[in-house]
Structures are given as structure tokens and as C-alpha cells.
Amino acid sequence: MAMKKVLYLCILVFAGSPLIAQVPEDAIRMSWNAPSGTARQQAIGGAMGSLGGEITSLYVNPAGLGFFKTSEFVLTPSFSISNGKSNYLGNFSSAKGENRFNLGTTGFVFGSVGNRQSRWSNKAFSIAISRTANFNGRSFYQGINDYSSFSETFAEEFSQSGLPIDVVLYTAPLSLGTKLANYALLIDTLTVNGNTEVVGLPQRSAILHNTDAVLNQEKDIQTKGGITELALGYAANMDDRIYIGGSLGIPIVNYQRTSTLRESDASGDTDNDFNYASYREEYSSSGVGINAKLGVIFKPANQIRAGLSIHSPTLYGLREKTIGRMEVDLEGYPRDPGLIVADADSIYTQFGANIPEYRFDLVSPWKFLISGSYFFTESEDVSQQKGFVTADIEYVTHGSSRFSSADQTGDNEYFRMVNEGVKYAYKGAFNFRAGGELKFNTFMTRLGFAWYGKPYDDKELKASRMNISGGLGYRDKGIFIDLAYIYSINKDVDFPYRLADKANVFANVKNNNSNILLTLGFKF
């Protein structure tokens, strides 16, 4: 059985403000991603730190806008196809993903040639919109677990709260899942050797029968949404040798996750007070942020370019909401209740209360980037260039993400615990992107590669993101058309639930995605 000691503090159990649902995974979702772009940029692996002359410079190194001497409009629709596989407790499963249309980098660049008497050769302004994170995906895993139950996480939280088992739930400072588990009798008290404790029903039966609970467990997760960033940028160059630029980004977040966690008795005993339990949770988060990017590109010779850029943390203002539904079949316990169903109406609306919505702030990590490009010809005339190779190395401080309350009534101790969890669970990681282009008069061919390193501090957790890409391009008489295909292999881990007093089981999840981008551009 694949088990792992708890990675970080079991926040919902010990933080003292369990109504709020932030956990370290929320931070990594916002920082560990492979942004989209134009077809040309994606075909060369996304490497744009020193290349310049591309609207996607806005999102990588805004100094690259300083290469523009004319203006252009760019439109980039895209289509993605995904599927997933997983390994949980030695059992392999697969899930059919979602096929969706998206929007790559789309917008305007306004370039102009400067005064001949000034050393500042030309300047450019750009406004664009792009998908900087794609949350669309699906995963499914299942296996037999004789070690723990997801009911234990609710029992732990309730036990730590010190509340009586017959508490009025809609006013109780408990997470929604724990409230539903209590209402549906998935957790209850048990007295053993004079000690009364809160336990999950599968464990209650195992303790009374002096055996282990053997459970068929499965989890289905479907996620939707993304981060769409509106960016404004400005750049200028000095003597066509030094390019300096900056951009302001306004990312808009929209994330939805629907997960169903189910476990059933695998012992074959039909009289042990537990048949199955299922918890369906629908979580949504949305908001807006702001960030800044600064960069510089040096061109010591016509064939060589070197770039440096820094991305500030994004300050997000977010709000979240969780609704859920729990079904429990206890085989007649305690007095033949039959199938028990609990949902938001059971907890809130029948008492005239609203389903809670919470607001919080998130500061994302810093990003630092160095880049280099080599051109196969020395000509500054784009029409005479024969191609190039380019590469970016990026460092992301994943462990520096921080949560905080969005209002004065927030629980600072809770967020301190969350931030300790982030610091403990994650580390800085390097990302690498490289690609090249060969130009044949008006036609171009491109290849690229990208690797996004593991953000987890624990060596036992295997995770990475890899993109392999290629594409074609056409440019003539102020019109350009680019086509790219990107094949992504994403490896990650998912914990079906978290426990504080024992090791945690997890699934290794692998998603393979195909993305097709088409960019249409017009110079004016």
C-alpha cells in the first residue's frame, strides 16, 4: 500500500477556523501552470525571454515589445483534448477528459519608430488577453484500502472542536463535510475502556469486531475554468542594442471543482453497520488580481540576444463557495434509518440560513527568468533571417505563496497555519523552455520543448509537466498565419483526504493533453 506521512499540518482540524477551506493545494494551483500564448510562441516551447518581436513578450519579458517598429493585431483560438490515468493503492484507472475551445494570446501591438536624433530607436505599446492557466481536466482513481477511511477526517475535526455530538449544525464552526457527516451519522461517539471518542462508522465497526475495515474507495474529480489575464505593456530600445520594458497584468480567476469520494464495505459482512458512504462536493472560486513584469534584453551582436525578467507576485482577491451532498447506508444502524441523505438544505436553508461564501487574499510566488537566443544570420532585416534557437530558464518560489483574510474579522491564526503548510509542503522549482525555427522564405517550421519542475518538497511525491511542440508558419505582405500542436504530459499526486494522526494515502495521476492553436495576424 502506498502511504505517506502527513506532508503538512492538517489545517482544517487544528486551525481553529474550519469554516474557511484554504489548503496548500489552492496555492500551488495558482502558480504551477504552463501558460498559453500564440501558435508561434507555443510551437517553440513557450521560450520568449530573449527573442522579442512577439505579442506574448507581454507575459514573459515585456522588453521584447521594443523590437516592434510597426503595429499588428493577433487572434489565437485554440482547442484542447485531454484524458487521464491514475494509480491508487496499486490499482490503475483511467478517465475520459474534456474537449474544450480556449483563447490564446489575442490583442494589439502599436509600434513606432523614434526620433532619429534620439538614441531611443523605437517604442511600442501593447494590450492583449491570454489564458495563463487552464484548469480543465478530469481524473478518476480507485482501490482497496484496509488502513483508513475518509470518515476519519470528519471525525478528527469534530473531535478537536470539543462540540457535543448533538450540536446545532448550521451555527457550528465546522467544515461543510463534517456537518454533513454528523447529520448523516457517518461519525458517532464510541466508548472503549471508559474513553469516549468520535469515530467514523467504518472504524467503529472495526473496533467493535476487533478487525480492520476493508473499503473499496474511489474518487472522481472534474475541474473547469482557468486564469485569463488582461495585460498592458510598454517598451523601448536604445540603439537597437538594449531593450527595456514593463507590463501590468490583471488576471481574472474562475475555477470550479466537482469531486465525488465514495467508499463501500469490501468485507462481505452485511451486518457490520456500514454499507457505503458517498460525498459529492462542488467548490467554486473566483476573483481578480494584479501583477507587474519588468524585463531587459541585450543584443551585443546581431546574432545574439540575452534576456532578463522578473515577475512580481500576483495579489489576488478571491471568494469561494462550497456545497455538498452526502449519502450514507449504515445497514440498520442505529435504528434502521435506511439510506440517509444530507445536503445544504439539511444544514442551512431549512433554518433560514444562507450557504456561506468566504473572501480571502492570496499572494502568488515570484518568478525570475534568464534567456538566450542565437540567430543563424547576422541581418537585422527580418525577411533575411534564416532561423534561430532560443531557451529560457525560469525559477518560481512556490513556497512563498501566502494567504490572508480579506476583512478584519478573519482568523489570522488560521491563515498563519495555512501559510506554514505552504512553506512546509512546497519549494522553489526551475522551469526550462527551448525551441527553434527554420525559415524558408515565407514559410517556417518550428519545434519546442518545455519542462516544469516539481514544486513539492517531499521526495516521494513524483510530479512534473512536460510539453513537446511543433508548428508551421506563413508570413507575407503583412499577413501571418501560424499553426501549432502541443502534447503535454502532466504528472501529479492527489490525496483523497487528509488525516493528522496517521499516514496519508495518495494517488499518482497522469494527464495527457493535446492542444491545437491557430494564430491569425495582420500588420497595419
C-alpha positions in Angstrom: 0.0 0.0 0.0 1.3 3.4 -0.9 1.4 5.5 2.2 2.9 8.8 3.2 3.4 10.6 6.5 1.4 13.7 6.6 3.0 16.4 4.4 2.0 19.4 6.5 -0.4 20.4 9.2 -3.9 19.0 9.0 -5.3 22.6 8.7 -9.0 22.0 8.9 -8.6 20.0 12.1 -6.3 22.2 14.1 -6.5 25.8 12.8 -9.5 26.9 14.8 -11.4 28.4 11.9 -12.5 25.3 9.9 -15.3 27.2 8.0 -12.7 28.6 5.6 -11.4 26.0 3.2 -8.0 27.1 2.0 -5.3 24.4 2.0 -1.8 24.5 0.4 -3.1 22.9 -2.8 -5.0 26.1 -3.5 -1.7 28.0 -3.7 0.0 25.5 -6.0 -2.9 25.5 -8.4 -2.4 29.2 -8.9 1.3 29.1 -9.5 2.2 25.7 -11.1 0.9 26.0 -14.7 2.0 26.2 -18.3 0.6 29.4 -19.8 -0.8 29.5 -23.3 0.3 32.0 -25.9 0.3 32.4 -29.7 0.8 29.5 -32.0 4.4 30.6 -32.8 5.4 31.0 -29.2 3.9 27.7 -28.1 5.4 25.8 -31.1 8.9 26.8 -29.8 8.2 25.6 -26.3 7.0 28.9 -25.0 10.5 30.3 -24.9 10.2 34.1 -25.3 12.5 35.6 -22.7 15.1 37.0 -25.2 13.5 36.5 -28.6 11.3 39.6 -28.8 9.1 40.8 -31.6 6.1 38.8 -30.3 2.9 39.9 -28.6 3.5 37.2 -26.0 6.5 39.1 -24.7 3.9 40.9 -22.6 3.6 37.8 -20.4 7.2 36.6 -20.5 9.6 39.5 -20.9 7.9 42.8 -21.9 11.2 44.2 -23.2 10.6 42.1 -26.3 8.0 44.6 -27.4 10.8 47.0 -28.1 11.6 45.2 -31.3 8.3 46.3 -32.9 8.6 49.1 -35.5 5.1 48.5 -36.9 1.7 47.7 -35.5 -0.2 44.4 -35.6 -3.4 42.6 -34.5 -3.3 39.0 -33.4 -6.1 36.5 -32.8 -5.4 33.0 -31.4 -8.2 30.4 -30.9 -7.3 27.0 -29.6 -8.8 23.6 -29.0 -7.7 21.1 -26.3 -8.2 17.4 -25.9 -7.4 15.7 -22.5 -7.5 12.3 -20.8 -6.2 10.9 -17.6 -4.7 7.8 -15.9 -4.0 7.1 -12.3 -2.5 4.6 -9.8 -4.1 4.3 -6.4 -3.1 1.6 -3.9 -1.7 -0.5 -6.8 -4.8 -0.2 -8.9 -4.7 1.5 -12.3 -7.7 3.5 -13.7 -8.4 5.9 -16.5 -10.8 8.8 -17.0 -12.0 10.4 -20.2 -11.3 14.1 -20.1 -13.0 17.2 -21.6 -12.6 18.7 -25.1 -12.7 22.5 -25.0 -12.2 25.7 -27.0 -9.9 28.3 -25.4 -8.4 31.6 -26.4 -4.6 32.0 -26.7 -2.9 35.4 -26.7 -5.0 37.9 -28.6 -4.6 41.6 -28.9 -2.8 44.7 -30.4 0.8 45.9 -30.6 1.3 49.6 -31.6 4.9 50.1 -32.7 6.6 53.3 -33.8 10.0 54.5 -35.0 11.5 57.1 -32.7 13.2 60.4 -33.5 16.4 59.9 -35.5 18.2 62.3 -33.3 17.4 60.2 -30.2 19.2 57.1 -29.2 15.8 55.5 -28.4 15.2 53.9 -31.8 11.6 52.9 -31.4 8.8 52.4 -28.9 5.8 50.1 -28.6 2.7 49.7 -26.6 0.6 46.6 -26.4 -2.7 45.4 -24.9 -3.7 41.7 -25.0 -5.6 39.0 -23.3 -4.4 35.4 -22.8 -5.2 32.2 -20.9 -2.3 32.0 -18.4 -3.7 28.9 -16.6 -6.0 26.1 -17.8 -7.9 24.2 -15.1 -9.9 22.0 -17.3 -9.3 18.3 -16.5 -10.6 15.1 -15.1 -9.2 12.3 -13.1 -10.5 9.1 -11.5 -8.9 6.5 -9.3 -10.0 3.6 -7.1 -8.5 0.9 -4.9 -9.0 -1.3 -1.8 -7.9 0.4 1.5 -7.6 -1.5 4.7 -5.8 1.3 6.5 -8.0 4.4 6.7 -11.4 5.8 5.8 -12.4 9.3 4.6 -14.9 9.4 7.5 -11.9 9.8 9.8 -11.0 13.3 8.6 -14.5 14.4 9.7 -14.2 12.6 13.0 -10.9 14.2 13.7 -12.2 17.7 13.0 -15.3 17.2 15.2 -13.3 15.7 18.0 -10.9 18.6 18.0 -13.8 21.1 18.1 -14.9 19.8 21.5 -18.6 20.2 20.5 -21.3 17.8 21.6 -22.4 15.3 19.0 -26.0 16.7 19.0 -24.7 20.3 18.2 -26.9 22.6 16.1 -25.0 22.2 12.9 -25.9 25.4 10.9 -24.2 27.6 13.6 -21.3 25.2 14.4 -17.8 26.3 13.5 -17.2 23.1 11.4 -16.5 22.5 7.7 -19.4 21.6 5.5 -18.2 18.0 5.1 -18.0 17.4 8.8 -21.5 18.9 9.3 -22.9 16.6 6.6 -21.1 13.6 8.1 -22.6 14.3 11.5 -26.1 14.8 10.2 -25.9 11.6 8.1 -24.5 9.6 11.1 -21.2 8.8 9.3 -19.5 9.9 12.5 -20.6 9.0 16.0 -19.3 8.5 19.5 -17.8 5.3 20.8 -16.8 4.4 24.4 -13.9 2.0 24.8 -12.3 1.2 28.1 -14.1 4.2 29.7 -12.9 6.6 27.0 -15.4 8.2 24.7 -14.2 9.5 21.3 -15.7 10.5 18.0 -15.1 7.9 15.2 -16.2 7.2 11.7 -18.7 4.3 11.3 -16.3 2.0 9.3 -13.8 2.3 12.2 -16.5 1.9 14.8 -17.4 -1.4 13.3 -13.8 -2.5 13.0 -13.1 -1.6 16.7 -16.2 -3.4 18.0 -15.4 -6.5 15.9 -11.6 -6.4 16.6 -10.8 -6.3 12.9 -9.6 -4.0 10.1 -12.1 -2.0 8.0 -11.6 -3.1 4.4 -13.0 -0.5 2.0 -13.4 -0.1 -1.8 -12.6 3.6 -2.3 -12.9 5.7 -5.4 -12.7 9.4 -6.3 -13.8 11.2 -9.4 -12.6 14.8 -9.9 -13.7 17.2 -12.7 -12.2 20.7 -12.8 -13.1 23.6 -15.1 -12.1 27.2 -15.6 -8.7 29.0 -15.8 -6.9 32.3 -15.3 -7.4 34.8 -18.1 -5.1 37.8 -17.9 -5.5 41.2 -19.4 -2.1 42.8 -19.9 -0.8 46.3 -20.8 2.8 46.8 -21.7 5.3 49.3 -22.9 8.9 49.0 -24.2 11.6 51.0 -25.9 15.0 50.2 -27.2 18.3 52.1 -27.2 20.3 51.9 -30.5 18.8 48.6 -31.2 21.1 47.1 -28.6 19.3 47.5 -25.2 15.6 46.8 -24.9 13.7 47.8 -21.7 10.0 47.1 -21.0 7.4 46.6 -18.4 3.8 45.3 -18.2 0.8 45.4 -15.9 -1.3 42.3 -15.6 -4.9 41.9 -14.4 -5.6 38.1 -14.1 -9.3 37.0 -13.8 -9.8 33.7 -12.0 -12.6 31.3 -12.5 -12.3 27.8 -11.0 -14.9 25.0 -10.4 -14.2 21.6 -9.0 -16.7 18.8 -8.6 -15.4 15.8 -6.7 -17.2 12.6 -5.6 -15.5 10.4 -3.0 -17.1 7.1 -2.3 -16.2 4.1 -0.1 -18.0 0.9 0.4 -17.6 -2.2 2.7 -15.4 -4.8 0.9 -15.6 -7.4 3.7 -18.8 -9.1 2.6 -20.4 -8.7 6.0 -23.9 -7.3 5.6 -24.4 -6.8 9.4 -21.5 -4.6 10.4 -23.3 -1.2 10.5 -21.7 0.1 7.3 -22.5 -0.5 3.6 -21.3 2.6 1.8 -20.8 6.4 2.1 -20.6 8.9 -0.8 -19.6 12.6 -0.6 -20.1 14.9 -3.6 -18.6 18.4 -3.2 -19.0 21.3 -5.6 -16.4 24.0 -4.9 -16.1 27.3 -6.8 -13.5 30.1 -6.5 -13.4 33.4 -8.5 -11.7 36.8 -8.3 -9.3 39.2 -9.8 -5.6 40.1 -9.2 -2.9 42.5 -10.2 0.8 41.9 -11.0 3.8 43.5 -12.8 6.6 42.3 -15.0 9.9 44.1 -15.8 12.5 43.0 -18.3 15.5 43.8 -20.3 17.1 42.3 -23.5 20.7 42.9 -24.6 21.8 42.4 -28.2 25.6 42.5 -28.1 25.7 41.3 -31.7 23.0 40.8 -34.4 23.2 37.0 -33.9 23.0 37.0 -30.1 20.3 38.1 -27.6 20.2 37.7 -23.9 17.2 38.5 -21.7 16.4 39.0 -18.0 13.0 39.5 -16.5 11.2 39.4 -13.1 7.6 38.7 -12.4 6.2 40.2 -9.2 3.8 38.1 -7.1 0.2 38.4 -8.1 -2.1 39.9 -5.4 -5.5 38.1 -5.7 -8.7 39.0 -4.1 -10.8 35.8 -4.2 -14.1 34.4 -3.0 -15.2 30.8 -2.6 -18.2 28.8 -2.0 -18.8 25.1 -1.3 -21.9 23.0 -1.5 -22.1 19.2 -0.9 -24.3 16.2 -0.7 -23.6 13.1 1.4 -25.3 9.6 1.1 -24.8 7.0 3.9 -26.1 3.4 4.2 -25.5 2.0 7.7 -27.2 -1.3 7.3 -29.8 -0.6 10.0 -27.6 1.4 12.4 -28.7 2.9 14.8 -32.4 2.1 14.4 -32.9 1.0 10.8 -32.8 4.6 9.3 -32.3 3.3 5.7 -30.4 5.5 3.3 -29.5 8.8 4.9 -29.1 11.9 2.7 -27.7 15.2 3.8 -27.2 18.4 1.8 -27.2 22.1 2.1 -30.9 22.2 2.8 -30.3 19.8 5.7 -27.8 22.1 7.3 -28.6 25.7 6.3 -31.7 26.6 4.3 -34.3 24.8 6.4 -33.2 27.1 9.2 -33.4 30.2 7.1 -29.6 30.5 6.8 -27.6 31.1 3.6 -24.8 28.8 2.3 -21.7 30.7 3.5 -19.4 32.4 1.0 -15.9 33.4 2.1 -13.4 36.0 0.9 -9.7 35.9 1.2 -6.5 37.2 -0.4 -3.7 35.2 -2.0 -0.2 36.4 -2.9 1.4 34.1 -5.5 5.2 33.4 -5.9 7.9 35.4 -7.5 9.3 34.4 -10.9 12.8 35.1 -12.2 13.9 34.4 -15.8 17.1 34.4 -17.8 17.1 33.6 -21.5 19.3 33.5 -24.6 18.8 33.3 -28.4 21.1 32.7 -31.3 20.2 33.7 -34.9 21.6 31.9 -37.9 22.2 35.1 -39.9 23.5 38.5 -38.9 20.9 40.5 -40.7 18.6 42.9 -38.8 16.2 42.6 -41.7 13.5 40.0 -40.6 12.9 39.0 -44.2 16.6 37.9 -44.5 16.7 35.9 -41.3 17.0 32.1 -41.7 16.0 30.9 -38.2 17.1 30.8 -34.6 17.3 28.7 -31.4 16.3 30.1 -28.1 15.9 28.9 -24.4 14.5 30.2 -21.1 15.4 29.2 -17.6 12.8 30.2 -15.0 12.8 29.9 -11.2 9.5 30.0 -9.3 9.4 30.5 -5.5 6.4 28.2 -4.9 6.9 28.1 -1.1 6.4 31.8 -0.8 2.7 31.9 -1.6 0.7 33.5 1.3 -3.0 33.6 2.3 -4.6 36.3 4.4 -8.1 37.4 5.4 -9.9 39.8 3.2 -11.6 41.5 6.1 -10.8 42.5 9.7 -13.0 39.7 11.2 -10.8 37.0 9.6 -9.0 34.4 11.7 -5.3 35.4 11.5 -4.2 32.2 13.3 -5.9 30.1 10.8 -4.1 31.8 7.9 -0.8 31.6 9.7 -1.3 27.8 9.9 -2.2 27.6 6.2 1.0 29.6 5.3 3.1 27.3 7.4 1.6 24.4 5.5 2.6 26.1 2.2 6.1 26.8 3.4 6.5 23.2 4.6 5.0 21.4 1.6 6.4 23.3 -1.3 9.8 24.5 -2.6 11.2 26.7 -5.4 11.4 24.9 -8.8 13.1 25.5 -12.1 11.3 25.6 -15.4 13.0 25.1 -18.7 11.8 26.1 -22.2 13.6 25.7 -25.5 12.8 25.8 -29.2 13.8 26.9 -32.6 12.6 28.0 -36.0 13.9 27.4 -39.6 12.7 29.9 -42.2 12.3 29.2 -45.9 11.4 32.5 -47.5 7.7 32.9 -46.5 7.3 29.6 -44.7 8.6 28.5 -41.3 8.9 25.2 -39.4 9.2 25.1 -35.6 10.0 22.7 -32.8 9.9 23.2 -29.0 10.2 21.6 -25.6 9.2 22.7 -22.1 9.8 21.2 -18.6 8.1 22.5 -15.4 9.8 21.2 -12.3 8.2 19.6 -9.3 7.1 22.1 -6.7 6.7 19.6 -3.8 9.4 19.4 -1.1 8.8 15.7 -0.4 11.0 13.4 -2.5 8.4 10.6 -2.5 5.9 12.7 -4.5 6.6 12.5 -8.2 5.3 15.4 -10.3 6.3 17.3 -13.4 4.8 18.9 -16.5 6.4 18.4 -20.0 5.4 19.9 -23.3 6.5 18.7 -26.7 5.5 21.0 -29.5 5.9 21.8 -33.2 4.3 24.0 -35.8 4.3 25.8 -39.1 4.1 29.5 -40.1 3.4 31.7 -43.1 4.3 35.4 -43.4 3.8 37.6 -46.5 2.6 41.1 -47.3 1.6 42.0 -43.8 -0.4 38.8 -43.1 0.8 35.9 -41.0 -0.7 32.5 -40.1 0.8 30.2 -37.6 -0.3 26.7 -36.5 1.0 24.7 -33.5 0.4 21.4 -31.8 1.4 20.9 -28.2 1.4 17.5 -26.5 1.5 17.8 -22.7 2.3 15.1 -20.2 1.4 16.2 -16.7 2.2 14.1 -13.6 0.9 15.0 -10.2 -0.4 13.5 -7.0 -3.9 13.7 -5.3 -4.8 13.0 -1.7 -8.4 11.8 -1.4 -8.5 13.1 2.2 -6.1 14.3 4.9 -5.5 12.8 8.4 -3.5 14.2 11.2 -2.9 11.1 13.3 -1.7 8.6 10.7 0.0 8.3 7.3 -1.9 9.5 4.2 -2.7 7.5 1.1 -2.4 9.3 -2.3 -2.9 8.6 -6.0 -0.4 9.2 -8.7 -2.2 11.0 -11.5 -1.1 11.4 -15.1 -2.9 13.6 -17.6 -2.1 13.7 -21.3 -3.3 16.8 -23.2 -3.3 17.8 -26.8 -3.6 21.4 -27.7 -4.0 22.9 -31.2 -3.5 26.7 -31.7 -4.1 28.8 -34.8 -2.9 32.4 -34.8 -4.0 34.9 -37.4 -2.1 38.2 -37.6 -2.4 41.4 -39.6 0.2 44.2 -39.7 -1.0 47.8 -40.2 
